[in-house]
Amino acid sequence: RTEEPTQCGRKRAKRSPFPSHDIAMDNDQKVKQLYTKLDTQIKASQLKGALKTIGEVLAVVPKDDLATRCKAIAEVKLSQFEDALKTIEKASPAARNELQLEKAYALYRLNKLDQALEACASVPESQASARLQLEAQVLYRQGNAAASIPKYDELIKTHQETSQDITTNTLAAYVTGGRSAEVPTVMQALGANAKDRYEVAYNFACSLVATEKVPEAEEWLLLAQRLGQETLFEDELTEEEVADELLPVTVQLGYVAAAAGRTQEALDLFTTALKVDSTDAASKAVATNNLVAARGPRELFDAMKRLDRVLASPSPSCTQLSPQLEGRLSGAQQEALLFTRLLVLMHSNKLEPCKALAGVLAQRFPSSHIPLMIQASLMLRERKEKSAAGARADETLAAFAKAHPPSSRHVALMRAQIAAAAGNYRRAADLLAEIQELEGALAVAATMVALYEAAGELELAEAVLSTTLQKLEAQPKDAAAAAAAKQLRSAAAAFMAKHGRHQQAAELYAALVKDGGDEEVLASLVRSSAHVDFAAAQAHAQALPAVAGAAEVDLAELEAGTGQLAGLGRKKASAADLRRGE
């Protein structure tokens, strides 16, 4: 799954105002009249009419810098970005210099992000605040949220910009830029209260998701949803418009439901989000990805159709997003979406297209372990020379892990799986032992014990149990740690008893009895003690409850009966029996 984008709400990027009109005008009376008309239209926000009037001015005075600047700004405000760029390009050097912010903004809106950033460098210092905000937005859109953070910080500290838009986008940058833990401090510095505005509550919830505080995140998302509904209905938006505005919140609620293991609830929320009539293509793409991920390897045909719609082409090897998504998803979100498509191809047994896409993604995301692990899985599906394929896969994974240490845990787990599938249980367990992040985890310890046991390496299995138990007992005492230690001690005792290590088993069972073990644990202690210390076994047996009706059993008669049964054993084997192997 991928998290929902963290910028939400009805935000507007700052655009520079029209230039001042109180400058010397042409003495021509007609031009003066046109400027008077233009001034009235601008103040009334009649931009289309203003653009027509500007054209009339330029027909009389073609090189009028003021009219040229007004034209470019009007075109930007009317979202006529290509026309605005043409106007700026034809302007005089002086006018062009004054229009660098408009040029950068037009390029940004046309998703020409590198050019927009380059244009920002030429924006006059008098527009430094607007320039910083636009630079931050461009960097965020490029998937470089971490680099946008210093821009927002400068806006706040140097230019005292603390508008709602700046606050919302700053928090979004911190979350997406991997600095979610700092969000509470940033909110305090900005004087932002998550209980006052739904955009702030939403972004705060996203920071909690990023720091794996899912239950708390859900509470704040529900608050964001309630605050958003109250605010937007007060603004007289319709139910459909409110659902559209709060679409990111709905999708994120689905994400936290999935993370909490409430899969059906998550599926319902993602389905609801996808039914909303919205132009928020980014939120819908995230909902699509997370719906497919939450389903797992089910409804694969529908999953493929849904994923095809967010890409530029249904071709299995296509990695380009649809036009409406260009620049709308972060790099991490694009990566997750493409990897989901890769997994759907594999689960659909479309192995050749899967192999082709895995190769493309391995080049596009060279530090990600996922394409490589898919390639390794495809190697293992080869019908011929399975052992050779397993060796190649293991070698490839080992080389990748060495070059990319952050992925070593995921790679080691897959290498262990490959080794176990090939019957090399000792190697599988050794690979698990190398994963330091999982050291001491009960599930991993249990898997290692089972693998060493299957390999006949009982000493190593015993060492894993002993080491893990010591680590658990050394942890701060709380209910969870105590329960885990008790569970592991019980498993270790059973393992020792199973393999004839009765002294160790007796010691472990004794500790369990002391810790409040039940009658079954006490009986196990008696059995293990009987092998090494019969007197101790008899002493422990005294604590066992009496068996109902045991007093009525004649032990001498029972023993005699057992002897008679023993005498009715197998007949003496004949030569024919021996030949048959009896």
C-alpha positions as CSV (number, residue, x, y, z in Angstrom):
1,R,0.0,0.0,0.0
2,T,1.0,3.6,-0.4
3,E,0.0,6.4,1.8
4,E,-2.4,9.1,0.6
5,P,-0.7,12.5,-0.4
6,T,-0.5,14.8,2.6
7,Q,-1.5,18.1,0.9
8,C,-5.2,18.6,1.0
9,G,-7.8,21.3,1.3
10,R,-8.7,24.1,-1.1
11,K,-5.3,25.7,-1.5
12,R,-4.3,28.3,-4.0
13,A,-0.7,29.0,-5.0
14,K,0.2,32.7,-4.7
15,R,0.3,34.6,-7.9
16,S,1.8,38.0,-8.3
17,P,-0.7,40.9,-8.5
18,F,-1.2,43.1,-11.5
19,P,1.4,45.9,-11.8
20,S,0.5,49.3,-10.4
21,H,-1.3,51.6,-12.8
22,D,-0.2,54.9,-11.3
23,I,2.7,55.3,-13.7
24,A,3.1,57.7,-16.5
25,M,0.7,56.9,-19.4
26,D,0.8,57.8,-23.0
27,N,-0.7,61.2,-23.6
28,D,-3.0,59.8,-26.1
29,Q,-6.5,60.2,-24.8
30,K,-7.6,56.8,-26.2
31,V,-4.9,54.9,-24.3
32,K,-5.8,56.8,-21.1
33,Q,-9.5,55.8,-21.5
34,L,-8.5,52.2,-22.2
35,Y,-6.4,52.1,-19.0
36,T,-9.2,53.5,-17.0
37,K,-11.5,50.8,-18.3
38,L,-8.8,48.2,-17.6
39,D,-8.4,49.4,-14.1
40,T,-12.1,49.0,-13.5
41,Q,-12.2,45.5,-15.0
42,I,-9.2,44.3,-12.9
43,K,-10.8,45.5,-9.7
44,A,-14.0,43.7,-10.6
45,S,-12.0,40.5,-11.6
46,Q,-13.4,40.7,-15.1
47,L,-10.3,39.1,-16.5
48,K,-11.6,38.0,-19.9
49,G,-12.8,41.6,-20.5
50,A,-9.5,42.9,-19.2
51,L,-7.5,40.7,-21.6
52,K,-9.6,42.1,-24.5
53,T,-8.9,45.7,-23.3
54,I,-5.2,45.0,-23.0
55,G,-5.3,43.8,-26.6
56,E,-6.8,47.2,-27.6
57,V,-4.0,49.0,-25.7
58,L,-1.3,47.0,-27.5
59,A,-2.9,47.6,-30.8
60,V,-2.3,51.3,-30.2
61,V,1.1,51.0,-28.4
62,P,2.6,47.5,-29.3
63,K,5.6,47.8,-27.1
64,D,3.9,49.1,-24.0
65,D,5.6,47.2,-21.1
66,L,2.7,47.8,-18.6
67,A,0.1,46.4,-21.0
68,T,2.4,43.4,-21.8
69,R,2.8,42.7,-18.1
70,C,-0.9,43.0,-17.5
71,K,-1.6,40.6,-20.4
72,A,0.8,37.9,-19.1
73,I,-0.6,38.1,-15.6
74,A,-4.2,37.9,-16.9
75,E,-3.4,34.9,-19.0
76,V,-1.8,33.2,-16.0
77,K,-4.9,33.9,-13.8
78,L,-7.1,32.5,-16.6
79,S,-4.9,29.4,-16.7
80,Q,-3.8,30.2,-20.3
81,F,-0.3,29.2,-19.5
82,E,1.0,28.5,-23.0
83,D,-0.2,31.9,-24.1
84,A,1.3,33.6,-21.0
85,L,4.7,32.1,-21.9
86,K,4.5,33.3,-25.4
87,T,3.6,36.8,-24.2
88,I,6.6,36.8,-21.8
89,E,8.9,35.6,-24.5
90,K,7.9,38.5,-26.8
91,A,8.2,41.1,-24.0
92,S,11.0,43.6,-23.8
93,P,14.0,42.6,-21.5
94,A,12.7,45.0,-18.8
95,A,9.2,43.6,-18.8
96,R,10.5,40.0,-19.1
97,N,12.6,40.5,-16.0
98,E,9.5,41.6,-14.1
99,L,7.6,38.6,-15.3
100,Q,9.9,35.8,-14.2
101,L,7.6,34.8,-11.4
102,E,4.7,34.4,-13.8
103,K,6.9,32.5,-16.2
104,A,8.0,30.1,-13.4
105,Y,4.4,29.6,-12.3
106,A,3.2,28.9,-15.8
107,L,5.9,26.4,-16.3
108,Y,5.0,24.8,-13.0
109,R,1.4,24.5,-14.0
110,L,2.4,22.9,-17.3
111,N,4.4,20.4,-15.3
112,K,7.7,21.6,-16.7
113,L,9.2,21.5,-13.3
114,D,12.9,21.7,-14.1
115,Q,12.3,24.8,-16.2
116,A,10.1,26.3,-13.5
117,L,12.9,25.9,-11.0
118,E,15.4,27.5,-13.3
119,A,13.0,30.4,-13.9
120,C,12.6,30.9,-10.1
121,A,16.3,31.7,-9.9
122,S,15.7,34.8,-12.0
123,V,12.7,36.2,-9.9
124,P,13.6,39.6,-8.5
125,E,14.4,39.9,-4.8
126,S,11.3,42.1,-4.3
127,Q,9.3,38.9,-4.9
128,A,11.4,36.7,-2.7
129,S,8.5,35.5,-0.6
130,A,6.4,34.4,-3.6
131,R,9.6,32.9,-5.2
132,L,10.3,30.8,-2.1
133,Q,6.7,29.5,-2.0
134,L,6.8,28.5,-5.7
135,E,10.2,26.9,-5.3
136,A,8.9,24.8,-2.4
137,Q,5.9,23.7,-4.4
138,V,8.0,22.8,-7.4
139,L,10.4,20.7,-5.3
140,Y,7.5,19.0,-3.6
141,R,5.9,18.2,-6.9
142,Q,9.2,16.8,-8.1
143,G,9.1,14.3,-5.2
144,N,11.8,16.2,-3.4
145,A,9.8,17.2,-0.3
146,A,12.9,17.1,1.9
147,A,14.5,19.9,-0.2
148,S,11.2,22.0,0.0
149,I,11.4,22.1,3.8
150,P,14.2,24.7,4.0
151,K,12.2,26.9,1.6
152,Y,9.1,26.8,3.9
153,D,11.3,27.3,7.0
154,E,12.8,30.5,5.4
155,L,9.3,31.7,4.4
156,I,8.2,31.4,8.0
157,K,11.3,32.6,9.8
158,T,12.5,35.4,7.4
159,H,9.3,36.5,5.8
160,Q,6.9,35.7,8.7
161,E,4.6,33.9,6.3
162,T,2.1,31.9,8.4
163,S,-1.0,31.8,6.2
164,Q,-3.2,28.8,6.2
165,D,-1.8,27.6,2.9
166,I,1.8,28.0,4.1
167,T,1.0,26.1,7.3
168,T,-0.8,23.3,5.5
169,N,2.0,22.9,2.9
170,T,4.8,23.1,5.4
171,L,3.3,20.2,7.4
172,A,2.8,18.2,4.2
173,A,6.5,18.8,3.3
174,Y,7.7,17.6,6.7
175,V,5.5,14.4,6.5
176,T,6.5,13.5,2.9
177,G,10.1,14.6,3.4
178,G,10.5,11.9,6.1
179,R,10.5,14.3,9.1
180,S,7.1,13.4,10.5
181,A,8.5,13.1,14.1
182,E,9.2,16.9,14.0
183,V,5.6,17.8,13.0
184,P,4.4,18.5,16.6
185,T,7.3,21.0,17.1
186,V,6.6,22.7,13.7
187,M,2.9,23.0,14.6
188,Q,3.8,24.6,17.9
189,A,6.1,27.1,16.1
190,L,3.4,28.0,13.6
191,G,0.7,28.3,16.3
192,A,-1.3,25.6,14.4
193,N,-3.9,23.7,16.3
194,A,-5.0,20.4,14.8
195,K,-8.4,20.8,16.4
196,D,-9.1,24.1,14.6
197,R,-8.8,23.2,10.9
198,Y,-9.4,20.0,9.0
199,E,-6.3,20.4,6.8
200,V,-4.0,20.7,9.9
201,A,-5.8,17.7,11.5
202,Y,-5.3,15.7,8.4
203,N,-1.6,16.4,8.0
204,F,-1.0,15.7,11.7
205,A,-2.8,12.4,11.2
206,C,-0.5,11.7,8.2
207,S,2.5,12.3,10.4
208,L,1.2,9.8,13.0
209,V,0.7,7.2,10.2
210,A,4.3,7.8,9.1
211,T,5.5,7.2,12.7
212,E,3.4,4.0,12.9
213,K,1.0,5.4,15.4
214,V,-2.0,4.0,13.6
215,P,-4.7,4.1,16.3
216,E,-3.9,7.8,17.1
217,A,-3.8,8.6,13.4
218,E,-7.3,7.2,12.9
219,E,-8.7,9.4,15.7
220,W,-7.3,12.5,14.1
221,L,-8.5,11.5,10.6
222,L,-12.0,11.1,12.0
223,L,-11.7,14.6,13.5
224,A,-10.4,16.0,10.2
225,Q,-13.4,14.4,8.5
226,R,-15.9,15.9,11.0
227,L,-14.2,19.4,10.9
228,G,-14.1,19.3,7.2
229,Q,-17.8,18.5,6.9
230,E,-18.8,21.2,9.3
231,T,-16.6,23.8,7.6
232,L,-17.6,22.9,4.0
233,F,-21.3,22.6,4.7
234,E,-21.1,26.1,6.3
235,D,-19.6,27.3,3.0
236,E,-22.8,25.9,1.3
237,L,-21.0,23.2,-0.6
238,T,-23.2,20.3,-1.8
239,E,-22.7,16.7,-0.4
240,E,-21.0,15.8,-3.6
241,E,-18.6,18.7,-3.4
242,V,-17.8,17.9,0.3
243,A,-17.1,14.3,-0.6
244,D,-14.8,15.6,-3.3
245,E,-12.9,18.0,-1.0
246,L,-12.5,15.3,1.7
247,L,-11.5,12.5,-0.7
248,P,-7.9,12.4,0.7
249,V,-9.3,11.9,4.2
250,T,-11.5,9.0,3.1
251,V,-8.6,7.3,1.3
252,Q,-6.3,7.7,4.3
253,L,-9.0,6.3,6.6
254,G,-9.0,3.2,4.3
255,Y,-5.2,3.0,4.7
256,V,-5.3,3.0,8.5
257,A,-8.1,0.4,8.5
258,A,-6.0,-1.8,6.3
259,A,-2.9,-1.3,8.5
260,A,-5.0,-2.2,11.5
261,G,-6.1,-5.5,9.9
262,R,-9.7,-4.4,9.2
263,T,-9.5,-5.4,5.6
264,Q,-13.2,-5.4,4.7
265,E,-13.6,-1.9,6.2
266,A,-10.6,-0.7,4.1
267,L,-12.0,-2.2,1.0
268,D,-15.4,-0.5,1.6
269,L,-13.6,2.9,2.1
270,F,-11.5,2.5,-1.0
271,T,-14.5,1.5,-3.1
272,T,-16.5,4.5,-1.7
273,A,-13.6,6.9,-2.6
274,L,-13.5,5.6,-6.1
275,K,-17.2,6.3,-6.6
276,V,-16.8,9.9,-5.7
277,D,-17.2,12.3,-8.7
278,S,-13.9,14.0,-8.4
279,T,-11.1,15.6,-10.4
280,D,-8.6,14.6,-7.7
281,A,-6.8,12.1,-9.9
282,A,-4.0,11.6,-7.3
283,S,-6.3,10.5,-4.5
284,K,-8.2,8.2,-6.9
285,A,-4.9,6.6,-8.0
286,V,-3.9,6.0,-4.4
287,A,-7.3,4.5,-3.7
288,T,-6.9,2.2,-6.7
289,N,-3.5,1.0,-5.6
290,N,-4.6,0.4,-2.1
291,L,-7.8,-1.4,-3.1
292,V,-5.7,-3.8,-5.2
293,A,-3.1,-4.2,-2.5
294,A,-5.8,-4.9,0.2
295,R,-7.4,-7.6,-1.9
296,G,-4.2,-9.5,-2.3
297,P,-4.0,-12.1,-5.1
298,R,-7.8,-12.0,-5.7
299,E,-9.9,-10.5,-8.5
300,L,-6.8,-10.1,-10.6
301,F,-8.6,-9.3,-13.8
302,D,-10.4,-6.4,-12.2
303,A,-7.1,-5.3,-10.6
304,M,-5.4,-5.2,-13.9
305,K,-8.2,-3.1,-15.5
306,R,-8.1,-0.6,-12.6
307,L,-4.3,-0.2,-12.8
308,D,-4.4,0.2,-16.6
309,R,-6.6,3.2,-16.1
310,V,-3.9,5.1,-14.1
311,L,-1.2,4.5,-16.7
312,A,-0.7,6.1,-20.1
313,S,-1.0,2.7,-21.8
314,P,-2.4,-0.8,-21.0
315,S,0.8,-2.3,-22.2
316,P,2.3,-4.5,-19.4
317,S,5.6,-2.8,-19.7
318,C,4.2,0.7,-19.5
319,T,5.6,2.8,-16.6
320,Q,4.3,6.2,-17.6
321,L,1.4,7.7,-15.7
322,S,-1.8,8.9,-17.4
323,P,-1.6,12.6,-18.4
324,Q,-3.9,13.7,-15.5
325,L,-1.5,12.1,-13.0
326,E,1.7,13.7,-14.3
327,G,3.3,15.5,-11.5
328,R,0.5,14.6,-9.1
329,L,2.0,11.6,-7.3
330,S,5.2,11.5,-5.3
331,G,8.1,9.3,-6.3
332,A,7.3,6.9,-3.5
333,Q,3.6,6.7,-4.7
334,Q,4.6,6.0,-8.3
335,E,7.0,3.3,-7.1
336,A,4.3,1.6,-5.0
337,L,1.8,1.7,-7.9
338,L,4.1,0.2,-10.4
339,F,5.2,-2.5,-8.0
340,T,1.6,-3.3,-7.3
341,R,1.1,-3.8,-11.1
342,L,4.2,-6.0,-11.2
343,L,2.8,-8.2,-8.4
344,V,-0.6,-8.5,-10.2
345,L,1.2,-9.7,-13.3
346,M,3.1,-12.3,-11.3
347,H,0.0,-13.6,-9.5
348,S,-1.9,-13.7,-12.8
349,N,0.9,-16.0,-14.2
350,K,1.7,-13.5,-16.9
351,L,5.3,-14.4,-16.5
352,E,6.9,-13.0,-19.6
353,P,5.2,-9.5,-19.2
354,C,6.1,-9.7,-15.5
355,K,9.7,-10.5,-16.4
356,A,9.9,-7.6,-18.8
357,L,8.4,-5.1,-16.4
358,A,10.6,-6.3,-13.6
359,G,13.6,-5.5,-15.7
360,V,12.4,-2.0,-16.5
361,L,11.6,-1.3,-12.9
362,A,14.9,-2.6,-11.7
363,Q,16.6,0.0,-13.9
364,R,14.2,2.8,-12.9
365,F,14.5,2.0,-9.2
366,P,18.0,0.6,-8.8
367,S,18.0,0.8,-5.0
368,S,14.7,-1.1,-4.5
369,H,14.7,-4.8,-3.7
370,I,11.2,-5.5,-5.0
371,P,12.0,-5.9,-8.8
372,L,15.0,-8.0,-8.0
373,M,12.9,-10.3,-5.6
374,I,10.3,-10.7,-8.3
375,Q,13.0,-11.6,-10.8
376,A,14.3,-14.2,-8.3
377,S,10.8,-15.6,-7.9
378,L,10.5,-15.9,-11.7
379,M,13.9,-17.8,-11.8
380,L,12.6,-20.3,-9.2
381,R,9.5,-21.0,-11.4
382,E,11.7,-22.3,-14.2
383,R,10.8,-26.0,-14.7
384,K,14.2,-27.1,-15.7
385,E,17.4,-27.0,-13.6
386,K,15.6,-25.8,-10.5
387,S,18.7,-26.2,-8.4
388,A,20.8,-24.1,-10.8
389,A,18.0,-21.5,-10.9
390,G,17.9,-21.3,-7.1
391,A,21.7,-20.9,-7.0
392,R,21.5,-18.0,-9.6
393,A,18.7,-16.3,-7.7
394,D,20.6,-16.6,-4.4
395,E,23.8,-15.2,-6.0
396,T,22.0,-12.3,-7.5
397,L,20.2,-11.5,-4.2
398,A,23.4,-11.7,-2.2
399,A,25.2,-9.3,-4.6
400,F,22.3,-6.8,-4.3
401,A,22.2,-7.0,-0.5
402,K,25.9,-6.2,-0.4
403,A,25.5,-3.2,-2.6
404,H,22.3,-2.0,-0.9
405,P,22.5,-2.6,2.9
406,P,19.1,-1.0,3.7
407,S,17.4,-3.8,1.7
408,S,19.5,-6.6,3.3
409,R,16.7,-7.7,5.6
410,H,14.2,-8.3,2.8
411,V,16.8,-10.0,0.7
412,A,18.0,-12.2,3.5
413,L,14.4,-13.4,4.1
414,M,14.0,-14.4,0.5
415,R,17.3,-16.1,0.4
416,A,16.3,-18.1,3.5
417,Q,13.1,-19.1,1.8
418,I,15.0,-20.2,-1.3
419,A,17.4,-22.3,0.8
420,A,14.5,-23.9,2.8
421,A,12.6,-24.7,-0.4
422,A,15.8,-26.5,-1.6
423,G,16.0,-28.5,1.6
424,N,19.1,-26.6,2.8
425,Y,17.6,-26.0,6.3
426,R,20.9,-25.1,8.0
427,R,21.7,-22.4,5.5
428,A,18.1,-21.0,5.8
429,A,18.4,-20.7,9.5
430,D,21.9,-19.2,9.3
431,L,20.6,-16.5,6.9
432,L,17.8,-15.6,9.3
433,A,20.4,-15.3,12.1
434,E,22.1,-12.6,10.1
435,I,19.1,-10.3,10.2
436,Q,19.9,-8.1,13.2
437,E,16.6,-6.2,13.0
438,L,14.7,-9.4,13.7
439,E,17.0,-10.7,16.4
440,G,14.9,-11.8,19.4
441,A,11.6,-11.9,17.6
442,L,9.6,-14.9,18.7
443,A,8.4,-15.9,15.3
444,V,11.9,-15.7,13.8
445,A,13.3,-17.7,16.7
446,A,10.6,-20.4,16.3
447,T,11.4,-20.6,12.5
448,M,15.1,-20.9,13.2
449,V,14.5,-23.7,15.8
450,A,12.3,-25.6,13.3
451,L,14.9,-25.2,10.6
452,Y,17.9,-26.3,12.7
453,E,15.8,-29.2,14.0
454,A,15.0,-30.3,10.5
455,A,18.7,-30.1,9.7
456,G,19.5,-32.2,12.7
457,E,21.4,-29.3,14.3
458,L,19.9,-29.7,17.8
459,E,22.7,-27.8,19.6
460,L,22.2,-24.8,17.4
461,A,18.4,-25.0,17.9
462,E,19.0,-25.1,21.7
463,A,21.3,-22.1,21.5
464,V,18.6,-20.1,19.7
465,L,16.1,-20.9,22.3
466,S,18.5,-20.0,25.1
467,T,19.7,-16.8,23.6
468,T,16.2,-15.5,22.8
469,L,15.0,-16.4,26.3
470,Q,17.9,-14.5,27.8
471,K,17.1,-11.4,25.7
472,L,13.4,-11.5,26.7
473,E,14.2,-11.9,30.4
474,A,16.6,-8.9,30.2
475,Q,13.9,-6.6,28.8
476,P,12.0,-4.2,31.1
477,K,9.3,-6.1,32.8
478,D,5.8,-5.6,31.5
479,A,2.8,-7.8,30.8
480,A,3.7,-8.3,27.1
481,A,7.3,-9.2,27.8
482,A,6.4,-11.5,30.7
483,A,3.8,-13.3,28.5
484,A,6.4,-13.7,25.6
485,A,9.0,-15.1,28.0
486,K,6.5,-17.6,29.4
487,Q,5.5,-18.7,25.9
488,L,9.1,-19.2,24.8
489,R,10.1,-21.0,28.0
490,S,7.2,-23.4,27.5
491,A,8.2,-24.1,23.9
492,A,11.9,-24.5,24.9
493,A,10.9,-27.0,27.6
494,A,8.8,-29.1,25.1
495,F,11.8,-29.0,22.7
496,M,14.2,-30.3,25.4
497,A,11.8,-33.0,26.5
498,K,11.2,-34.1,22.9
499,H,15.0,-34.5,22.3
500,G,15.9,-36.2,25.5
501,R,17.4,-33.2,27.2
502,H,15.5,-34.0,30.4
503,Q,17.6,-32.0,32.8
504,Q,17.1,-28.8,30.9
505,A,13.4,-29.6,30.3
506,A,13.0,-30.2,34.1
507,E,14.6,-26.9,34.9
508,L,12.4,-25.0,32.5
509,Y,9.2,-26.7,33.6
510,A,10.2,-26.0,37.2
511,A,10.4,-22.3,36.4
512,L,7.0,-22.4,34.6
513,V,5.4,-24.1,37.7
514,K,6.9,-21.4,39.9
515,D,5.4,-18.8,37.5
516,G,1.9,-20.2,38.0
517,G,1.9,-23.1,35.6
518,D,-1.1,-25.3,35.4
519,E,-1.5,-29.0,36.1
520,E,-0.3,-30.0,32.6
521,V,2.9,-28.1,33.2
522,L,3.3,-29.8,36.6
523,A,2.8,-33.2,35.0
524,S,5.4,-32.4,32.4
525,L,7.8,-31.5,35.2
526,V,7.2,-34.9,36.8
527,R,7.8,-36.7,33.6
528,S,11.1,-34.9,32.8
529,S,12.3,-35.2,36.5
530,A,11.7,-38.9,36.5
531,H,14.5,-39.3,33.9
532,V,17.1,-37.5,36.0
533,D,16.0,-37.4,39.6
534,F,13.3,-39.9,40.6
535,A,13.0,-38.6,44.2
536,A,12.4,-35.1,42.9
537,A,9.8,-36.5,40.5
538,Q,8.0,-38.2,43.4
539,A,8.1,-34.9,45.4
540,H,6.6,-33.0,42.5
541,A,4.0,-35.7,41.9
542,Q,2.6,-35.1,45.4
543,A,1.3,-31.7,44.2
544,L,-0.7,-33.3,41.4
545,P,-4.4,-33.6,42.1
546,A,-5.8,-37.0,42.9
547,V,-7.3,-38.9,39.9
548,A,-11.0,-39.7,40.4
549,G,-11.5,-43.4,41.3
550,A,-7.7,-44.0,41.6
551,A,-8.2,-45.3,45.2
552,E,-10.4,-48.2,43.9
553,V,-7.6,-49.5,41.6
554,D,-5.8,-52.6,42.8
555,L,-2.2,-51.8,41.8
556,A,-0.9,-55.3,42.4
557,E,-3.7,-56.8,40.2
558,L,-3.0,-54.1,37.5
559,E,0.7,-55.0,37.5
560,A,-0.1,-58.7,37.2
561,G,-2.5,-58.0,34.4
562,T,0.2,-56.0,32.6
563,G,2.6,-58.9,32.9
564,Q,0.0,-61.3,31.4
565,L,-0.5,-59.0,28.5
566,A,3.2,-58.9,28.0
567,G,3.2,-62.6,27.9
568,L,0.7,-62.6,25.0
569,G,3.3,-60.8,22.9
570,R,4.3,-61.7,19.3
571,K,4.8,-65.3,18.4
572,K,8.2,-66.5,17.7
573,A,9.2,-65.4,14.2
574,S,9.6,-68.1,11.7
575,A,12.2,-68.2,8.9
576,A,9.5,-67.1,6.4
577,D,8.6,-64.2,8.6
578,L,12.2,-63.1,8.8
579,R,12.5,-63.3,5.0
580,R,9.4,-61.0,4.8
581,G,11.1,-58.6,7.1
582,E,8.8,-59.1,10.0
